């Protein structure tokens, strides 16, 4: 059943495609997607400019326009990149949201040919954190300054909805000195039934995230050789069940490299249209990791070069302007810096993937990670880099906790939303980080960045934010608009 959107959400205008959008039913028509790509394989410069103009109106693009942007020649790509950079600043300002992934366990019953967690991998060391270990890991993350986590689980019966819900509650309950607490916990877990999703929803999760991996059915079958994950449709409709269970914020994604990246971008936008049509709201986030080396994984069948990768992100930013784009530490710092410029709005920092490694415990087994990371900077180093580049690092969770779910949807529908809420809240959370956790050099640069950000706010908003900053300096925490 289509849900009525909240009064503060934008109104969507989903398109109609060959397969009708009905909750719980498959909606990907490969021939239709491929026909769009073929039709616009070599668009004219004017067609590209027209698609860019429509994107700058801040409405989610139809597949026709997305295919035009994907087919743009090298001469037109700079126009698309420039537009993506401009649109991103208009929608998100200078904010970059920071989070950390925490792997809870890597037991798995699936046989995914590219994944080191696969059930038949003899190289992977299996590990599931105990409750006490979860507390130690979360404490270690809090002591670096993190406020937002995503908990990651293998796909295994041991990681039931009740178990996931309990681990979420444990993470949310950890407190550490000087002012450590986790204020938002997202999850990346196996597809669940509607009842299972209700169980994890009641635990107070933020976003439920799942990747389709590839939207191309034949490619999907080649890579997913066993386990429940081999069922393409069960995975494709997972977010429908999550929405039906009341989870407002969902995140979708594709693993680039399994099939042509242009097809995957089209699949992500088609999935977005499906959620809009069925539930009146699109995804909160979109992710697009590339296959990276890890034990027991296979190389990408359709490798994506750096230039194409950054361009794909720019196209996604123009195609789905209201959705957060996530880029993880799989990518090197140089690629992440470029991707932030053209569309990415959320990144992880200080990431460690060996299970149990944040706390430095001896039982953090080597060989328990899912993939390699290529940006090993600490959270402090990343904050310093962002500040130095003129960005505003944010640990904000205010909209989620105020019931303003789908923050990015409201940025379009409520005039001045960034300056009224997002910018001030980013400043306040950055001030907490600078006061409690930053190195002296980062703290000095960060306070200068805050001062310049205050100057960009309307006078009344700046005054109210300064008043709250004084309270933070005096020792108060968790203040937000």
Protein Blocks (a to p, Z undefined) as FASTA:
>chain_A
ZZdddfkbccddddddfbdcdehiafbdfklmmmmmmmmmmccfklmmmmmmmmmnopac
dfklmmmmmmpcfklmmmmmmmmmmmmmmmnomadcddddddfbfcdfbdcfkbckbmkl
mkbccddddfklmmmmmmmmmmnopabdcddddddfklgfklmmmmmmmmmmpccdfkbc
cfbdcdddddddfklmmmmmmnopabdcddehiacfklmmmmmngdjklmmmlmmmmmmm
mmmnopabdcddddehjbcfklmmmmmmmmmmmmmmmnopacfbdcdddcdddehiacdf
bdcdfklmmmmmmmmmmmmmmbccdddfkbcfklmmmmmmnopabdcehiafbghklnop
aklcghiafbdcfbfcdfklmmmmmmmnopacdfbfklmmnopghkllmmmmmghklmmm
mmmmmmmmmmmmmmmmpcfklmmmmmmmmmmmmmmpcfklmmmmmmmmmmmmnopahiaZ
Z
